[in-house]
Amino acid sequence: MTHPDSEEVETLLKDGVLRLLLEQAGEALVLVDVTGRVLAFNREAGLHFRMGRPERAEHGWLPGCVWMRADDASMSVEVPPLARALTGEWMTESRWRVRRPDGTQVVMRVSAVPLGTREGLTAGALLRAREAAEPSGLDAVDSAKLLAEAGALLGAAFDEAAAPELLKLLVPALGEAAVLYLGAPGEPPRPVAALHADAERHALLEEVLRDYLLPPERVLPLFGQGQLERLNVTEAQLDAAARDATHARLLKGLGPCTYLGVPLVARERVIGTLALFRCDAARDFSAEEVRLAEEVARRTALSVDNAQLLQEAREAVRLRDEFLGIASHELKTPLTPLHLKVQLLQRQVDGMVMHQQPVSAERVSETLDVVQRQVRKLTTLVDNLLDVSRITAGRLKLEVEEMDLASVAADILFRFAPSASQLQCDLELHAPVPVMGRWDRLRLEQVVTNLLSNALKYGAGHPVRVVVEADGLTARLTVRDGGIGISAEDLPRIFERFERAVSDRHYGGLGLGLYITRQIVEAFGGTVRATSEPGQGSLFVLELPRGDIPEEWLVGHSAPEPSPA
């Protein structure tokens, strides 16, 4: 039966007030009820006793912990203070040696008091503990000085050149060796700085990091999970982590006995790890040292994140300025001939009025044709800008209907026939059967138009071949040109916003066509990719899911009549 005062304690914990106070305390606090159920186990308790919050403390024994009087040379096991408090005994502060679940030992100053004692009954007990000595010898002044120097070194934004100097503050103050790893979320971490207090072992450490880069899960098991990791290193663990006998020999030559890995977390993203090693098995990381390492890691993460944000901001400003320059040029390009043609048409009309002479219908038609062509170009530029705005705002809408991809491709090739003729490009379409699916016609035409216009622009004077085919529930369209091609370093970025693989002086455009294409294709649930070599042309492959389509569509019907191209 639950003691009434135990229910009151649980109510306070659920309210959050007492729990907040427990978590903000600078010492380990453990609260249990009379049945041994753990009601509270704060963060400091986890650091001191090297465990997560247990469900129960049977008869006042924390799982896996052995208690001994610190002044008892016989090292005999004693009844722990928490167990005594549950019997109603008040335990004043005294020194205890605790062997923790991971085998390490620590001397703590511990007190325990019974709670809710009424008519001989105890509702629960509260244990307080703090470490009695700091093995590192770092006092509050030393810790504050280290943090101040680290803050001055890191500044507002991180510079990798400062990483070795940061490790010099930590070695040997917090450990005999340290490694700083950085890596974007989802990417393998890379060591940006490493330091060992011993010169010979420092050379070994650099050799290991240079010649034996391992997958993150083997180097840092909890990298990317945002968890602090602390363990005693054994020879068996080193053998398991080693790639070969030479690697194992190097690792053992470093002599690591204790490891502390502190994650670097910024904006809820793990961006790195600060790894500290000690070579003395008797010198473990204390709770205060862990807090100090966590604070250094927090400040480092903030500095690294600030540097990344600053770099991204500068790159965004550069892209914006470059885009504004290109956009203004591209918008002016059609405006100039448009303005001239309108002026010419106006003079012809004025001359007709003054001299009562008819204007040649052929000249008017030619002028209007130029006007319409430039207006279409302006409309396309503006539509691309509006599409980018819609995509950024997440307002790209699709109106899905049944259609034939081969027919769409044939129509677009027919429209491009005059332009292809002027560029001396032969257009070829290979679409032997209809390829039915459910897509947005306007957006699908936009995708095919972007790919085809791209091929004509960069493949002028060479044939352009379009192939439409079906592969089960996937529709595939490929566009191959024999033009200038794309370098390997430019291929990964051609589908990004405002990115260009060529100089805007020689080729027009806003650098948005392929970006919009990729966004539309991904909205369809498909993919678009490119392969190319400089001087060998390019191949763009568009693959789209065909959607919920009738089974007979997978077979295909008779081949459509090819449209003129």
Disulfide bonds with the S-S distance in Angstrom:
none
